[in-house]
Amino acid sequence: MLKKFTDFGFEPMRLSPEQFRTLARSEAARWAPVIKAANVTLD
């Protein structure tokens, strides 16, 4: 799996569960206005 991600140009991040939780929350807050403005849906 790691090779697939790196083949696509992703850089793996080794984070603790708490660090990942913090990152996920900050990214959700960062992108929520963009997603709402673009009227993006998951269906």
URKAJO-V559424 format. One record per residue. N is the residue number from 0. RES is the residue in one letter. PHI is phi in degrees with one decimal (999 if undefined). OMEGA is omega in whole degrees, -180 to 180 (none if undefined). NEAR is the number of other ideal C-beta (glycine too) atoms within 10 Angstrom. Layout:
n=N res=RES phi=PHI omega=OMEGA near=NEAR
n=N res=RES phi=PHI omega=OMEGA near=NEAR
//
This chain:
n=0 res=M phi=999 omega=180 near=6
n=1 res=L phi=-59.5 omega=179 near=8
n=2 res=K phi=-63.2 omega=179 near=7
n=3 res=K phi=-59.2 omega=-180 near=8
n=4 res=F phi=-63.0 omega=-179 near=11
n=5 res=T phi=-67.6 omega=176 near=11
n=6 res=D phi=-62.1 omega=179 near=8
n=7 res=F phi=-85.5 omega=177 near=7
n=8 res=G phi=94.6 omega=178 near=6
n=9 res=F phi=-78.1 omega=174 near=10
n=10 res=E phi=-105.8 omega=-179 near=6
n=11 res=P phi=-66.6 omega=177 near=9
n=12 res=M phi=-118.7 omega=177 near=8
n=13 res=R phi=-97.1 omega=-176 near=6
n=14 res=L phi=-122.4 omega=172 near=12
n=15 res=S phi=-73.7 omega=177 near=8
n=16 res=P phi=-54.9 omega=179 near=7
n=17 res=E phi=-66.8 omega=178 near=8
n=18 res=Q phi=-63.9 omega=179 near=11
n=19 res=F phi=-64.3 omega=179 near=12
n=20 res=R phi=-59.8 omega=179 near=11
n=21 res=T phi=-63.3 omega=178 near=12
n=22 res=L phi=-62.3 omega=-179 near=12
n=23 res=A phi=-61.2 omega=179 near=11
n=24 res=R phi=-66.1 omega=-179 near=10
n=25 res=S phi=-69.3 omega=178 near=10
n=26 res=E phi=-68.8 omega=177 near=10
n=27 res=A phi=-62.2 omega=179 near=10
n=28 res=A phi=-66.5 omega=-179 near=9
n=29 res=R phi=-67.8 omega=-173 near=9
n=30 res=W phi=-93.9 omega=-178 near=11
n=31 res=A phi=-55.5 omega=180 near=10
n=32 res=P phi=-62.8 omega=179 near=9
n=33 res=V phi=-66.5 omega=-180 near=9
n=34 res=I phi=-63.7 omega=179 near=12
n=35 res=K phi=-66.0 omega=-179 near=9
n=36 res=A phi=-63.5 omega=180 near=8
n=37 res=A phi=-86.3 omega=-180 near=8
n=38 res=N phi=56.5 omega=180 near=6
n=39 res=V phi=-76.3 omega=176 near=9
n=40 res=T phi=-127.2 omega=-179 near=6
n=41 res=L phi=-98.9 omega=-179 near=4
n=42 res=D phi=-101.7 omega=none near=2
//
